[in-house]
Amino acid sequence: MKPIFTRGPSLLLRLSIMVVLAVALLIADNQYNLFSSVRIYLNSIVSPVQYIADAPQKLFSTLSENLMTREELKERNQKLEKENLHLKADRLLLTELENENKQMRKLLNSQYTFSNKRMITEVMSLRSDPFTHQLLIDKGAINGVYVGQPVINEEGVVGQVMQVGSTTSRVLLLVDASHGIPVRVQRNDVTALVHGSGAWNKLNVPFVQSNADLQEGDLLVTSGLGGRFPAGYPVATVTSFVYNEGAPYAEVTATPVAQLDRSRYLLLLWNGHQIKQADLLLDDVGVNDVIAP
C-alpha cells in the first residue's frame, strides 16, 4: 500500500536551492541592474507609510519649538543675527576667492564641473546595525535627486544617495563599511582613500605608505577625484598613524568631522552634468527650497 503523504525533497536540498537562487539574483542585479525600476516602485509604495511613521516626531518637534519662552526666543534670535553677520562677512571674502580661483583655472585650462547648486532636505529616520548605516530623507526623484548624489551638513561630508524613490531617498553614510571616498590632506595635498569601518566614530585610511607625510590631527577633505564629490569639503580628522616593521602599509584611522547620528537637516549637492536634468524636474514640480549660489 502506498503512503497517503509522500515525502518531498529534504529541507537541506530546499535551503540549498533557495541560497543558490538568492545569490544568482544578487549577482544579476549587481551586473545588469535588473531590479532598479522595481526598487523605485516599491520605495514609492512605502513612502506614505514612512511619512506617517515620521509624523509623531515632527509633531513633537513642532510642539517643543512652540513652547519656547519669550526670553529663549530673544536670545536665540540675537545669536542667529550675530552668526548671520559673520557669515555675510565671510561670504564677501569667499566670493573674491572664488573669482580668483576661476581666473586661475582659465589660465591653466582646467575644467571645473561642479556648481554651487544645493537643496535642503530633512532626515526622516536613521537605520543603523552592524551591517549598514543609512538615513532616510524626504526628497526623491520628483525633486531631482539621483543615485550617487553627494550629501553634506554644516560640518562636512555625510555620505551619498544610494536609493531613490519618488518622494524619499536613502543615504549611505560615510561610516558604512561599503562606502569609500577619495580625499587629500589639507596641509600638504597628499591624496588618500577613506573607507567606512562600520563604527560611528571610525574611518579607515588604507594603502598608506610608511613614509607618507600624514600626521595625527591632519584634516582630510574631498579631493574631487572620481567626479562625484566636489573638492574641498571636510571629511575626517586623522586620529592614529601606526606603522609596524615589515608591514606593507601603515595602519591609519580617522574620525568623521560631521556628527552623522545627530543631523536633522542636510544639503544635497549637484555636479555639473546633473544640473540641467534637475532644473527641468524642479521647474515641473515647483520646488522652492533650492539655494542658488
GUKOLLO-742553 format. One line per 2 residues: number of its first residue (from 1); for each residue z, y, x of N, C-alpha, C. Coordinates in steps of 0.001 Angstrom, whole numbers, plus 500000, padded with zeros to 6 digits. Layout:
! residues N
NUM	Z:Y:X:Z:Y:X:Z:Y:X ~ ...
//
This chain:
! residues 293
1	500000:498805:500855:500000:500000:500000:500000:501254:500897 ~ 499146:502226:500583:499087:503474:501339:500232:504395:500925
3	500824:505080:501867:501913:506004:501507:501382:507170:500682 ~ 502253:507692:499817:501847:508807:498940:501610:510071:499767
5	502513:510332:500710:502391:511534:501539:501884:511152:502921 ~ 500690:511586:503242:500122:511296:504561:500630:512329:505570
7	500829:511888:506774:501339:512780:507818:500176:513531:508480 ~ 500306:514866:508555:499259:515685:509167:499450:515792:510660
9	498745:516749:511274:498878:516964:512724:500315:517316:513096 ~ 500699:516984:514308:502066:517258:514751:502305:518763:514872
11	503589:519143:514845:503948:520561:514953:503534:521130:516307 ~ 503632:520346:517359:503236:520814:518688:501746:521118:518746
13	500939:520266:518098:499497:520495:518062:499172:521764:517281 ~ 499831:521950:516154:499601:523162:515355:499980:524414:516151
15	501138:524364:516815:501566:525501:517617:500579:525800:518738 ~ 500075:524762:519383:499123:524961:520477:497841:525604:519980
17	497372:525170:518823:496145:525748:518254:496343:527221:517928 ~ 497487:527563:517334:497747:528956:516975:497878:529835:518218
19	498516:529310:519276:498657:530092:520505:497296:530343:521138 ~ 496457:529322:521202:495107:529484:521768:494299:530471:520948
21	494396:530390:519616:493663:531310:518745:494146:532745:518948 ~ 495475:532934:519056:496019:534279:519252:495559:534874:520575
23	495594:534084:521651:495149:534570:522960:493664:534925:522939 ~ 492862:534090:522262:491419:534365:522166:491158:535676:521428
25	491902:535928:520345:491727:537177:519601:492157:538375:520434 ~ 493252:538260:521206:493692:539355:522059:492648:539686:523122
27	492084:538658:523750:491070:538886:524783:489813:539505:524167 ~ 489409:539008:522999:488209:539547:522341:488401:540997:521950
29	489596:541333:521446:489860:542711:521053:489900:543630:522264 ~ 490454:543134:523385:490534:543944:524596:489159:544171:525225
31	488285:543169:525163:486970:543272:525792:485962:544008:524912 ~ 485989:543723:523619:484933:544240:522724:485451:545195:521663
33	486788:545458:521666:487379:546404:520721:486994:546062:519277 ~ 487171:544787:518909:486699:544290:517616:487473:544854:516439
35	488768:545111:516643:489613:545437:515510:490036:546903:515473 ~ 489302:547780:516177:489690:549190:516198:489616:549813:514814
37	488520:549554:514081:488387:550114:512734:489420:549531:511788 ~ 489700:548235:511948:490723:547602:511107:492090:548201:511393
39	492377:548487:512669:493666:549051:513049:493836:550450:512461 ~ 492783:551263:512523:492847:552602:511946:493059:552523:510429
41	492368:551570:509781:492516:551406:508333:493940:551015:507973 ~ 494526:550090:508735:495898:549646:508464:496893:550776:508714
43	496663:551557:509787:497540:552702:510040:497488:553707:508907 ~ 496294:553908:508332:496148:554840:507219:496896:554350:505987
45	496890:553025:505764:497606:552470:504614:499113:552648:504766 ~ 499601:552484:506008:501042:552550:506249:501550:553988:506314
47	500652:554964:506503:501064:556358:506671:501980:556866:505561 ~ 501676:556638:504255:502598:557118:503212:504002:556564:503357
49	504120:555301:503741:505442:554704:503935:506172:555385:505082 ~ 505439:555711:506144:506055:556366:507294:506554:557758:506929
51	505774:558487:506126:506212:559813:505701:507440:559727:504800 ~ 507474:558717:503915:508636:558532:503039:509876:558195:503860
53	509708:557340:504878:510840:556971:505725:511347:558164:506531 ~ 510454:559095:506863:510838:560260:507654:511427:561378:506797
55	511255:561288:505471:511705:562353:504575:513208:562621:504657 ~ 514098:561606:504654:515540:561905:504740:515924:562673:505994
57	515305:562323:507122:515622:563035:508356:515188:564491:508271 ~ 514009:564742:507720:513544:566119:507573:514447:566897:506627
59	514873:566244:505516:515754:566904:504560:517087:567254:505200 ~ 517634:566329:505984:518909:566585:506661:518776:567728:507660
61	517663:567742:508410:517450:568810:509392:517324:570165:508699 ~ 516619:570192:507563:516455:571439:506818:517790:571952:506300
63	518597:571038:505745:519909:571433:505237:520811:571935:506361 ~ 520754:571280:507520:521581:571703:508644:521206:573099:509117
65	519897:573377:509150:519450:574703:509576:519837:575766:508565 ~ 519792:575429:507274:520151:576403:506238:521645:576709:506202
67	522475:575814:506734:523923:576007:506718:524437:576788:507922 ~ 523549:577224:508791:523965:578024:509950:524539:579361:509490
69	525599:579802:510148:526240:581054:509773:525392:582247:510214 ~ 525743:583408:509681:525013:584630:510000:525138:584966:511480
71	526343:584780:512049:526552:585090:513460:525733:584164:514360 ~ 525664:582892:513987:524881:581943:514782:523402:582313:514756
73	522911:582700:513582:521511:583112:513471:521235:584370:514282 ~ 522189:585322:514257:522015:586554:515016:521989:586271:516509
75	522914:585411:516964:522958:585067:518380:521696:584322:518801 ~ 521241:583411:517952:520026:582656:518263:518813:583567:518321
77	518746:584530:517413:517619:585455:517384:517583:586311:518648 ~ 518754:586781:519094:518807:587577:520322:518378:586763:521537
79	518810:585513:521580:518429:584648:522683:516925:584414:522712 ~ 516341:584175:521527:514901:583950:521454:514114:585201:521826
81	514618:586372:521461:513948:587618:521825:513920:587806:523343 ~ 515039:587483:524008:515088:587595:525463:514134:586597:526120
83	514146:585366:525619:513246:584361:526177:511793:584756:525965 ~ 511501:585327:524790:510131:585747:524493:509679:586851:525436
85	510595:587769:525771:510264:588849:526696:509925:588294:528077 ~ 510731:587343:528554:510464:586734:529861:509132:585980:529850
87	508858:585278:528757:507617:584517:528674:506401:585438:528648 ~ 506515:586564:527960:505406:587515:527933:505152:588096:529318
89	506235:588363:530041:506067:588877:531405:505412:587834:532298 ~ 505849:586581:532158:505222:585505:532942:503764:585330:532559
91	503438:585524:531285:502060:585356:530819:501115:586365:531474 ~ 501626:587578:531699:500803:588587:532373:500406:588115:533767
93	501381:587552:534491:501104:587066:535838:500197:585838:535800 ~ 500428:584942:534838:499623:583735:534740:498169:584058:534405
95	497947:585069:533574:496580:585475:533244:495838:585944:534484 ~ 496530:586734:535331:495913:587208:536567:495611:586044:537513
97	496561:585118:537625:496352:583953:538485:495221:583077:537960 ~ 495111:582959:536647:494039:582156:536062:492674:582758:536361
99	492581:584080:536271:491310:584747:536584:490938:584550:538054 ~ 491929:584657:538943:491660:584427:540361:491222:582987:540613
101	491859:582062:539922:491510:580652:540080:490082:580377:539635 ~ 489666:580985:538530:488302:580804:538044:487281:581346:539047
103	487592:582502:539626:486680:583080:540609:486556:582183:541843 ~ 487681:581633:542292:487643:580738:543453:486850:579475:543148
105	486992:578939:541938:486248:577727:541575:484744:578014:541505 ~ 484390:579192:541053:482965:579551:541034:482415:579625:542456
107	483207:580219:543362:482768:580310:544759:482616:578927:545391 ~ 483514:578018:545000:483474:576656:545544:482552:575739:544757
109	481954:576254:543679:481075:575468:542806:481814:574236:542275 ~ 483059:574434:541881:483897:573346:541371:483917:573389:539852
111	483793:572203:539237:483805:572106:537790:485245:572041:537287 ~ 485500:572747:536204:486830:572733:535586:486639:572462:534100
113	486895:571228:533701:486514:570793:532368:487627:570916:531331 ~ 488842:571262:531768:489941:571331:530815:490088:572731:530242
115	490538:572776:529007:490742:574043:528340:492202:574179:527961 ~ 492574:575352:527476:493960:575583:527086:494205:575263:525619
117	493284:574588:524977:493451:574295:523558:494530:573245:523364 ~ 495425:573485:522423:496529:572569:522174:496996:572685:520733
119	497735:571705:520277:498208:571664:518897:499649:571163:518861 ~ 500459:571784:518023:501847:571362:517859:501908:570167:516917
121	502726:569177:517284:502947:568022:516420:504431:567689:516400 ~ 504896:567057:515327:506311:566714:515179:506500:565209:515306
123	507574:564816:515977:507896:563404:516140:508495:562872:514841 ~ 507944:561775:514346:508436:561163:513124:509423:560035:513403
125	509178:559247:514419:510090:558156:514750:509877:557738:516194 ~ 510874:557044:516731:510852:556550:518100:510991:555043:518072
127	510106:554361:518806:510175:552911:518915:510420:552549:520362 ~ 511551:551870:520597:511904:551511:521958:512507:550118:521991
129	511974:549273:522868:512518:547948:523114:512147:547575:524549 ~ 512594:546413:525050:512291:546068:526450:510807:545970:526771
131	509950:545916:525742:508524:545696:525990:507655:546931:525734 ~ 508134:547891:524979:507289:549042:524664:508133:550271:524368
133	507584:551447:524706:508218:552735:524422:507155:553625:523786 ~ 507322:553920:522497:506318:554671:521752:506978:555698:520845
135	506188:556728:520492:506567:557723:519498:505527:557744:518393 ~ 505970:558021:517171:505056:558226:516054:505032:559710:515735
137	503830:560313:515710:503690:561749:515440:502917:561973:514149 ~ 503020:563194:513607:502465:563486:512281:501065:564100:512331
139	500292:563811:513354:498900:564260:513439:498013:563047:513686 ~ 496806:563078:513074:495918:561936:513196:494463:562337:513349
141	493580:561440:512925:492144:561642:513123:491627:562885:512402 ~ 492197:563210:511230:491714:564393:510500:492076:565685:511219
143	492994:565616:512178:493367:566783:512973:492639:566825:514312 ~ 491748:565839:514553:491004:565808:515800:491679:565037:516914
145	492758:564331:516622:493460:563542:517637:492578:562369:518057 ~ 492591:562025:519344:491768:560931:519843:492588:560054:520791
147	492156:558825:520967:492845:557878:521847:492744:558353:523293 ~ 493875:558335:523998:493916:558806:525373:494258:560278:525508
149	494515:560970:524408:494803:562404:524455:496146:562679:525128 ~ 496212:563640:526061:497473:563954:526738:498482:564579:525780
151	499756:564229:525967:500848:564754:525150:501925:565286:526088 ~ 502371:566529:525862:503404:567146:526689:504462:567775:525790
153	505574:568220:526395:506526:569086:525708:506809:570277:526611 ~ 507859:571028:526322:508129:572240:527098:508588:571945:528516
155	508900:570691:528817:509386:570332:530152:508309:569716:531029 ~ 507429:568920:530432:506398:568264:531216:505673:567207:530420
157	505057:566250:531127:504237:565224:530504:505119:564220:529770 ~ 504715:563878:528541:505423:562898:527725:504688:561563:527718
159	503363:561594:527595:502573:560368:527561:501179:560655:527052 ~ 500577:559672:526383:499241:559837:525840:499102:559046:524548
161	498168:559487:523704:497933:558835:522418:497302:557468:522651 ~ 497866:556436:521989:497332:555084:522161:496693:554532:520882
163	497137:555009:519719:496556:554579:518446:496438:555787:517528 ~ 495345:555847:516774:495105:556982:515884:494851:556482:514477
165	495628:556979:513521:495370:556752:512110:494805:558017:511499 ~ 494642:558055:510195:494065:559234:509560:495012:560433:509605
167	496322:560198:509413:497286:561296:509384:498427:561130:510378 ~ 498534:560003:511044:499575:559780:512057:498961:559133:513288
169	499694:559203:514392:499235:558586:515641:500437:558067:516405 ~ 500181:557106:517298:501226:556570:518163:500999:557050:519592
171	502082:557475:520225:502038:557989:521585:502713:556984:522511 ~ 502004:556571:523545:502566:555697:524574:503295:556572:525587
173	504605:556336:525727:505412:557193:526582:505185:556909:528059 ~ 505519:557897:528867:505330:557845:530314:506061:556669:530955
175	507211:556290:530377:508041:555248:530992:507650:553846:530565 ~ 506686:553717:529652:506256:552387:529233:505657:551636:530420
177	505942:550334:530480:505517:549538:531633:504003:549465:531775 ~ 503254:549733:530707:501791:549666:530771:501146:551023:531047
179	501953:552065:531240:501416:553420:531430:501334:553770:532910 ~ 500230:554406:533290:500054:554891:534654:499389:556251:534649
181	499702:557083:535639:499141:558424:535686:499003:558877:537141 ~ 497837:559412:537533:497674:559920:538901:498395:561258:539076
183	499104:561413:540183:499880:562626:540425:499636:563104:541855 ~ 500186:564281:542150:500206:564799:543511:501565:565451:543741
185	501989:565477:544991:503244:566129:545355:502996:567634:545391 ~ 503769:568379:544632:503541:569824:544551:503745:570503:545903
187	504613:569963:546737:504948:570580:548016:503800:570517:549015 ~ 503067:569382:549050:502057:569215:550098:500744:568603:549612
189	500595:568418:548297:499350:567914:547701:499039:566463:548064 ~ 500015:565681:548495:499813:564250:548714:499631:563567:547361
191	498599:562738:547227:498320:562085:545954:499022:560734:545866 ~ 499341:560341:544635:500023:559065:544392:499741:558644:542957
193	500322:557516:542582:500168:556981:541240:501554:556642:540703 ~ 501839:557071:539487:503135:556819:538867:502970:555807:537746
195	503807:554755:537758:503796:553722:536727:505128:553719:535990 ~ 505082:553412:534695:506313:553243:533939:507037:551977:534361
197	508361:552006:534244:509176:550855:534642:509756:550107:533444 ~ 509642:550685:532248:510269:550098:531076:511666:550617:530836
199	512213:551419:531776:513524:552047:531621:513339:553538:531348 ~ 514273:554126:530601:514106:555511:530155:514102:556514:531302
201	514890:556285:532330:515056:557281:533392:514491:556836:534727 ~ 513508:555950:534708:512981:555459:535975:511469:555275:535899
203	510794:555760:536936:509360:555553:537119:509138:554976:538508 ~ 508130:554142:538641:507788:553554:539937:506588:554277:540548
205	506639:554457:541862:505515:555060:542599:505050:554015:543607 ~ 504099:553153:543234:503703:552049:544118:502696:552478:545193
207	502503:551567:546161:501469:551718:547187:501626:552986:548030 ~ 502866:553333:548338:503137:554493:549187:503362:554006:550623
209	502613:554548:551570:502750:554159:552967:504108:554587:553517 ~ 504572:553857:554523:505890:554138:555088:505965:555506:555753
211	504816:556014:556239:504799:557304:556914:504343:558441:556006 ~ 504293:558207:554710:503863:559248:553778:504879:560381:553745
213	504371:561600:553634:505246:562786:553594:505767:562962:552168 ~ 506744:562123:551830:507338:562134:550499:508848:562131:550656
215	509539:563041:549959:510976:563182:550116:511672:563160:548764 ~ 512960:562821:548800:513752:562901:547579:513820:564348:547104
217	513599:564537:545807:513592:565882:545242:512212:566474:545088 ~ 511193:565840:545664:509821:566342:545515:509390:566267:544046
219	508722:567318:543594:508197:567352:542227:506789:566780:542202 ~ 506553:565811:541329:505235:565219:541140:504583:565838:539919
221	503374:566342:540079:502632:566967:538986:501308:566236:538801 ~ 500699:566417:537642:499416:565762:537373:498369:566267:538354
223	497549:565350:538846:496536:565706:539843:495193:566068:539223 ~ 494978:565664:537957:493684:565905:537332:492671:564818:537617
225	492993:563881:538512:492082:562781:538812:492005:561836:537616 ~ 490835:561287:537377:490642:560398:536245:490138:561104:535010
227	490241:562439:534971:489673:563203:533877:490429:563139:532567 ~ 491678:562677:532578:492421:562562:531309:493489:563632:531183
229	494333:563792:532200:495390:564794:532162:494960:566030:532940 ~ 495173:567233:532390:494908:568451:533167:495812:568510:534389
231	495353:569167:535428:496120:569252:536670:497252:570260:536550 ~ 498370:569957:537228:499443:570934:537372:500640:570765:536471
233	500623:569806:535522:501763:569641:534624:502832:568769:535288 ~ 504118:569177:535217:505186:568378:535836:505277:566986:535213
235	505491:565984:536057:505602:564598:535600:506979:564028:535914 ~ 507387:564079:537182:508635:563435:537586:509141:564036:538890
237	510395:563701:539213:511018:564104:540471:511381:562857:541263 ~ 511012:562830:542538:511303:561676:543384:512818:561560:543577
239	513352:560381:543293:514796:560153:543416:515146:559189:544543 ~ 514188:558389:545008:514501:557415:546054:513252:557095:546856
241	513418:557048:548191:512345:556646:549104:512956:555693:550117 ~ 512658:554404:549981:513250:553376:550836:512132:552541:551455
243	512205:552367:552775:511233:551509:553453:511962:550407:554207 ~ 511625:549170:553888:512184:548010:554574:511233:547564:555684
245	511754:547362:556859:510935:546991:558021:510128:545727:557724 ~ 508827:545816:557946:507944:544687:557708:507281:544682:556349
247	507760:545504:555427:507164:545574:554090:505850:546359:554159 ~ 504856:546003:553323:503571:546725:553372:503670:548155:552858
249	504567:548392:551906:504703:549730:551326:506183:550078:551154 ~ 506443:551370:551020:507796:551840:550747:508113:551674:549260
251	509395:551565:548953:509844:551495:547560:510242:552904:547112 ~ 509448:553464:546212:509668:554842:545767:509886:554849:544262
253	510932:555519:543822:511205:555670:542391:511330:557153:542057 ~ 511129:557470:540795:511199:558856:540340:511807:558902:538945
255	512235:560090:538546:512815:560322:537221:511912:561263:536435 ~ 511577:560944:535186:510723:561839:534389:511353:563219:534241
257	510527:564239:534271:511003:565602:534078:511363:565832:532603 ~ 510540:565312:531696:510760:565505:530261:511814:564537:529739
259	512649:565009:528814:513613:564152:528134:512893:563473:526969 ~ 512400:562280:527228:511479:561620:526306:512138:561196:525001
261	513424:560907:525020:514092:560420:523817:514726:561535:522994 ~ 514502:562808:523373:515119:563917:522646:514106:564936:522161
263	512844:564639:522268:511811:565599:521879:511579:565553:520371 ~ 511561:566723:519754:511258:566812:518326:509840:567331:518096
265	509454:568326:518890:508105:568877:518781:507368:568648:520101 ~ 506097:568280:520003:505263:568024:521163:503985:568832:521071
267	503240:568858:522175:501949:569529:522219:500866:568516:522566 ~ 499799:568530:521776:498614:567723:522054:497610:568602:522804
269	497083:568096:523909:496118:568845:524710:494717:568281:524508 ~ 493724:569154:524612:492321:568733:524550:491657:568964:525897
271	490813:568016:526320:489997:568269:527501:488621:568764:527052 ~ 487800:569130:528035:486559:569832:527725:485617:569104:526803
273	485363:567780:527044:484333:567090:526284:484803:566674:524895 ~ 486107:566879:524584:486607:566542:523263:486782:567770:522376
275	486631:568969:522939:486966:570168:522177:485989:570431:521038 ~ 484682:570280:521299:483700:570590:520271:483885:569701:519049
277	484112:568415:519268:484326:567490:518160:485607:567839:517405 ~ 486661:568198:518128:487918:568569:517471:487748:569839:516651
279	486975:570808:517155:486758:572041:516409:486103:571773:515067 ~ 485120:570879:515042:484456:570557:513785:485428:569927:512795
281	486266:569015:513274:487233:568364:512394:488266:569349:511875 ~ 488753:570231:512753:489774:571183:512354:489228:572200:511368
283	487958:572590:511531:487353:573506:510576:487226:572847:509203 ~ 486948:571559:509189:486793:570846:507917:488101:570748:507161
285	489205:570470:507867:490470:570234:507185:491330:571491:507108 ~ 490935:572559:507798:491665:573810:507708:493013:573800:508410
287	493128:573117:509523:494386:573082:510248:494636:574426:510892 ~ 495879:574946:510797:496157:576301:511277:497226:576352:512351
289	497582:575220:512946:498617:575259:513973:498065:574990:515362 ~ 496767:575207:515544:496173:575113:516879:496436:576422:517608
291	496910:576339:518831:497249:577516:519611:496079:577845:520505 ~ 495562:579028:520383:494474:579480:521239:495047:580040:522518
293	494302:579925:523613:494791:580473:524873:494877:581983:524834
//
